[in-house]
């Protein structure tokens, strides 16, 4: 369950980085 939690947070972090990246690119 611990490893699954790490993967879950990793995916969430990746999505956040992508969203912030696209916003910065648009600006």
mmCIF file of the N, C-alpha and C atoms, coordinates in Angstrom:
data_MODEL
# 
_entry.id   MODEL 
# 
loop_
_atom_site.group_PDB 
_atom_site.id 
_atom_site.type_symbol 
_atom_site.label_atom_id 
_atom_site.label_alt_id 
_atom_site.label_comp_id 
_atom_site.label_asym_id 
_atom_site.label_entity_id 
_atom_site.label_seq_id 
_atom_site.pdbx_PDB_ins_code 
_atom_site.Cartn_x 
_atom_site.Cartn_y 
_atom_site.Cartn_z 
_atom_site.occupancy 
_atom_site.B_iso_or_equiv 
_atom_site.pdbx_formal_charge 
_atom_site.auth_seq_id 
_atom_site.auth_comp_id 
_atom_site.auth_asym_id 
_atom_site.auth_atom_id 
_atom_site.pdbx_PDB_model_num 
ATOM 1  N N  . UNK A 1 1  ? 0.841  -1.197 0.000   1.00 0.00 ? 1  UNK A N  1 
ATOM 2  C CA . UNK A 1 1  ? 0.000  0.000  0.000   1.00 0.00 ? 1  UNK A CA 1 
ATOM 3  C C  . UNK A 1 1  ? 0.884  1.257  0.000   1.00 0.00 ? 1  UNK A C  1 
ATOM 4  N N  . UNK A 1 2  ? 2.040  1.163  0.635   1.00 0.00 ? 2  UNK A N  1 
ATOM 5  C CA . UNK A 1 2  ? 2.939  2.313  0.669   1.00 0.00 ? 2  UNK A CA 1 
ATOM 6  C C  . UNK A 1 2  ? 3.426  2.683  -0.723  1.00 0.00 ? 2  UNK A C  1 
ATOM 7  N N  . UNK A 1 3  ? 3.832  1.650  -1.511  1.00 0.00 ? 3  UNK A N  1 
ATOM 8  C CA . UNK A 1 3  ? 4.320  1.916  -2.868  1.00 0.00 ? 3  UNK A CA 1 
ATOM 9  C C  . UNK A 1 3  ? 3.207  2.501  -3.732  1.00 0.00 ? 3  UNK A C  1 
ATOM 10 N N  . UNK A 1 4  ? 1.976  2.011  -3.557  1.00 0.00 ? 4  UNK A N  1 
ATOM 11 C CA . UNK A 1 4  ? 0.837  2.524  -4.328  1.00 0.00 ? 4  UNK A CA 1 
ATOM 12 C C  . UNK A 1 4  ? 0.620  4.000  -4.024  1.00 0.00 ? 4  UNK A C  1 
ATOM 13 N N  . UNK A 1 5  ? 0.798  4.368  -2.739  1.00 0.00 ? 5  UNK A N  1 
ATOM 14 C CA . UNK A 1 5  ? 0.618  5.765  -2.329  1.00 0.00 ? 5  UNK A CA 1 
ATOM 15 C C  . UNK A 1 5  ? 1.667  6.639  -3.008  1.00 0.00 ? 5  UNK A C  1 
ATOM 16 N N  . UNK A 1 6  ? 2.907  6.133  -3.087  1.00 0.00 ? 6  UNK A N  1 
ATOM 17 C CA . UNK A 1 6  ? 3.996  6.881  -3.737  1.00 0.00 ? 6  UNK A CA 1 
ATOM 18 C C  . UNK A 1 6  ? 3.650  7.109  -5.210  1.00 0.00 ? 6  UNK A C  1 
ATOM 19 N N  . UNK A 1 7  ? 3.164  6.067  -5.879  1.00 0.00 ? 7  UNK A N  1 
ATOM 20 C CA . UNK A 1 7  ? 2.797  6.197  -7.300  1.00 0.00 ? 7  UNK A CA 1 
ATOM 21 C C  . UNK A 1 7  ? 1.664  7.202  -7.458  1.00 0.00 ? 7  UNK A C  1 
ATOM 22 N N  . UNK A 1 8  ? 0.702  7.169  -6.544  1.00 0.00 ? 8  UNK A N  1 
ATOM 23 C CA . UNK A 1 8  ? -0.447 8.090  -6.612  1.00 0.00 ? 8  UNK A CA 1 
ATOM 24 C C  . UNK A 1 8  ? 0.031  9.531  -6.506  1.00 0.00 ? 8  UNK A C  1 
ATOM 25 N N  . UNK A 1 9  ? 0.908  9.825  -5.534  1.00 0.00 ? 9  UNK A N  1 
ATOM 26 C CA . UNK A 1 9  ? 1.424  11.184 -5.349  1.00 0.00 ? 9  UNK A CA 1 
ATOM 27 C C  . UNK A 1 9  ? 2.275  11.594 -6.534  1.00 0.00 ? 9  UNK A C  1 
ATOM 28 N N  . UNK A 1 10 ? 3.034  10.639 -7.115  1.00 0.00 ? 10 UNK A N  1 
ATOM 29 C CA . UNK A 1 10 ? 3.897  10.941 -8.260  1.00 0.00 ? 10 UNK A CA 1 
ATOM 30 C C  . UNK A 1 10 ? 3.055  11.381 -9.449  1.00 0.00 ? 10 UNK A C  1 
ATOM 31 N N  . UNK A 1 11 ? 1.935  10.689 -9.689  1.00 0.00 ? 11 UNK A N  1 
ATOM 32 C CA . UNK A 1 11 ? 1.042  11.036 -10.801 1.00 0.00 ? 11 UNK A CA 1 
ATOM 33 C C  . UNK A 1 11 ? 0.408  12.401 -10.550 1.00 0.00 ? 11 UNK A C  1 
ATOM 34 N N  . UNK A 1 12 ? -0.035 12.653 -9.328  1.00 0.00 ? 12 UNK A N  1 
ATOM 35 C CA . UNK A 1 12 ? -0.654 13.943 -8.985  1.00 0.00 ? 12 UNK A CA 1 
ATOM 36 C C  . UNK A 1 12 ? 0.350  15.069 -9.200  1.00 0.00 ? 12 UNK A C  1 
ATOM 37 N N  . UNK A 1 13 ? 1.592  14.852 -8.763  1.00 0.00 ? 13 UNK A N  1 
ATOM 38 C CA . UNK A 1 13 ? 2.634  15.871 -8.909  1.00 0.00 ? 13 UNK A CA 1 
ATOM 39 C C  . UNK A 1 13 ? 2.895  16.140 -10.384 1.00 0.00 ? 13 UNK A C  1 
ATOM 40 N N  . UNK A 1 14 ? 2.919  15.077 -11.195 1.00 0.00 ? 14 UNK A N  1 
ATOM 41 C CA . UNK A 1 14 ? 3.163  15.222 -12.633 1.00 0.00 ? 14 UNK A CA 1 
ATOM 42 C C  . UNK A 1 14 ? 2.062  16.060 -13.275 1.00 0.00 ? 14 UNK A C  1 
ATOM 43 N N  . UNK A 1 15 ? 0.812  15.812 -12.906 1.00 0.00 ? 15 UNK A N  1 
ATOM 44 C CA . UNK A 1 15 ? -0.318 16.573 -13.462 1.00 0.00 ? 15 UNK A CA 1 
ATOM 45 C C  . UNK A 1 15 ? -0.205 18.041 -13.066 1.00 0.00 ? 15 UNK A C  1 
ATOM 46 N N  . UNK A 1 16 ? 0.137  18.303 -11.803 1.00 0.00 ? 16 UNK A N  1 
ATOM 47 C CA . UNK A 1 16 ? 0.272  19.692 -11.323 1.00 0.00 ? 16 UNK A CA 1 
ATOM 48 C C  . UNK A 1 16 ? 1.370  20.404 -12.103 1.00 0.00 ? 16 UNK A C  1 
ATOM 49 N N  . UNK A 1 17 ? 2.505  19.725 -12.311 1.00 0.00 ? 17 UNK A N  1 
ATOM 50 C CA . UNK A 1 17 ? 3.630  20.318 -13.055 1.00 0.00 ? 17 UNK A CA 1 
ATOM 51 C C  . UNK A 1 17 ? 3.206  20.612 -14.488 1.00 0.00 ? 17 UNK A C  1 
ATOM 52 N N  . UNK A 1 18 ? 2.447  19.693 -15.089 1.00 0.00 ? 18 UNK A N  1 
ATOM 53 C CA . UNK A 1 18 ? 1.985  19.885 -16.469 1.00 0.00 ? 18 UNK A CA 1 
ATOM 54 C C  . UNK A 1 18 ? 1.051  21.085 -16.557 1.00 0.00 ? 18 UNK A C  1 
ATOM 55 N N  . UNK A 1 19 ? 0.124  21.207 -15.612 1.00 0.00 ? 19 UNK A N  1 
ATOM 56 C CA . UNK A 1 19 ? -0.835 22.323 -15.604 1.00 0.00 ? 19 UNK A CA 1 
ATOM 57 C C  . UNK A 1 19 ? -0.090 23.644 -15.450 1.00 0.00 ? 19 UNK A C  1 
ATOM 58 N N  . UNK A 1 20 ? 0.838  23.698 -14.491 1.00 0.00 ? 20 UNK A N  1 
ATOM 59 C CA . UNK A 1 20 ? 1.599  24.928 -14.259 1.00 0.00 ? 20 UNK A CA 1 
ATOM 60 C C  . UNK A 1 20 ? 2.484  25.233 -15.456 1.00 0.00 ? 20 UNK A C  1 
ATOM 61 N N  . UNK A 1 21 ? 3.029  24.194 -16.090 1.00 0.00 ? 21 UNK A N  1 
ATOM 62 C CA . UNK A 1 21 ? 3.895  24.367 -17.259 1.00 0.00 ? 21 UNK A CA 1 
ATOM 63 C C  . UNK A 1 21 ? 3.128  24.975 -18.424 1.00 0.00 ? 21 UNK A C  1 
ATOM 64 N N  . UNK A 1 22 ? 1.920  24.479 -18.697 1.00 0.00 ? 22 UNK A N  1 
ATOM 65 C CA . UNK A 1 22 ? 1.112  24.996 -19.806 1.00 0.00 ? 22 UNK A CA 1 
ATOM 66 C C  . UNK A 1 22 ? 0.699  26.433 -19.525 1.00 0.00 ? 22 UNK A C  1 
ATOM 67 N N  . UNK A 1 23 ? 0.387  26.733 -18.262 1.00 0.00 ? 23 UNK A N  1 
ATOM 68 C CA . UNK A 1 23 ? -0.014 28.101 -17.896 1.00 0.00 ? 23 UNK A CA 1 
ATOM 69 C C  . UNK A 1 23 ? 1.149  29.064 -18.118 1.00 0.00 ? 23 UNK A C  1 
ATOM 70 N N  . UNK A 1 24 ? 2.358  28.643 -17.756 1.00 0.00 ? 24 UNK A N  1 
ATOM 71 C CA . UNK A 1 24 ? 3.537  29.499 -17.929 1.00 0.00 ? 24 UNK A CA 1 
ATOM 72 C C  . UNK A 1 24 ? 3.848  29.669 -19.412 1.00 0.00 ? 24 UNK A C  1 
ATOM 73 N N  . UNK A 1 25 ? 3.643  28.617 -20.194 1.00 0.00 ? 25 UNK A N  1 
ATOM 74 C CA . UNK A 1 25 ? 3.905  28.690 -21.636 1.00 0.00 ? 25 UNK A CA 1 
ATOM 75 C C  . UNK A 1 25 ? 2.926  29.649 -22.299 1.00 0.00 ? 25 UNK A C  1 
ATOM 76 N N  . UNK A 1 26 ? 1.671  29.617 -21.868 1.00 0.00 ? 26 UNK A N  1 
ATOM 77 C CA . UNK A 1 26 ? 0.651  30.505 -22.444 1.00 0.00 ? 26 UNK A CA 1 
ATOM 78 C C  . UNK A 1 26 ? 0.957  31.958 -22.097 1.00 0.00 ? 26 UNK A C  1 
ATOM 79 N N  . UNK A 1 27 ? 1.484  32.170 -20.898 1.00 0.00 ? 27 UNK A N  1 
ATOM 80 C CA . UNK A 1 27 ? 1.839  33.522 -20.461 1.00 0.00 ? 27 UNK A CA 1 
ATOM 81 C C  . UNK A 1 27 ? 3.150  33.924 -21.105 1.00 0.00 ? 27 UNK A C  1 
# 
